Amino acid sequence: MPGPGSDSYDPEFGTAGTVYELHAVLKQVYADVSSALDDQPPLPIFELLRRDDLKESEITVQFSEWELRIIRFALERAMDTI
């Protein structure tokens, strides 16, 4: 019989402690990306997909390799959910 949820093991994340750590990291990277976007509120995805004017607006941002790998992980997970 499996133990409590906090002690359960997941092959991708390990224990629940890793999930909490990942959540905190994603929250920080989200804040960094939001800051690069001047903290403008997110747009509904159906609106964003059709905003061609935003494709021409370039923003220069530097991310560390670590941040880019976190962003790629998050994008992979997002693609898995749609």
N, C-alpha and C positions, 0 to 999 in steps of 0.2 A: 504494500500500500504506500503511495507517495506521501511524502511529508507535507508540512504546511507550505502554502504558496511562496513564502519568503525563502524557503529552503529548496524549492523545486529547481531542477536543472533543465535548461533549454539548450539544445546544441548550438544555436547561433549566439545567444546572449550569455550563457552561463547561468548565473543566479539572478534573482530579482534585484540584487544590489547593483549589478551591471546595468540593468534596465533603468534604474534611477539615475545612475551616473550618465548614461547615454542621454536621457531626457534632459538633464542639466546642461550637457554639452550642446545638444540640438537647440536648446533655448538660447544659449549664448551666441551660437553661430547665427541663429535667426535674428537676434538683436543686432549683430554686426551687419548682416545683409539689410535689415530695416534701416539702420543708420546710413548706409550707403545710398539708400533710396530716400534720404531726408525724412525718415520716419513717416512717410505718407502711408495712409491706411491701405491694406490690401484691396485689390479690385476683385469683384466676382469673376471667376474663371471664364465664364461665357463672355463677359465684357472684355477681359484682358486678351483673349484669343483673337478678338476682332480689332484691337487697337494698333493698327499699323503705324501710327505716329510714334508710338513708344519704341518701335524697332529701330528707328533712325536716331534716337536719343542715346548717345554713348555715355557711359559712366565708367571712369577708370577706378578700379579697386584692386588692391593687392591682397591675396589670400596666401596663407602658408600652405605647404603641401598637406599638412594635417587637416586644415580647414577644408581644403578642396576634397580630400578623401571623405570627410564627414558629410559634405554636401553631396558627393556622388552616392554615398551610402543612402542618404535620405531620398535622393531622386530614384534610386533603384527600388526602395521600399514603396515610394509613391506609385511608381509604374506597376508594381505588383498588385496594388490595391484597386487599380481602375480596369 
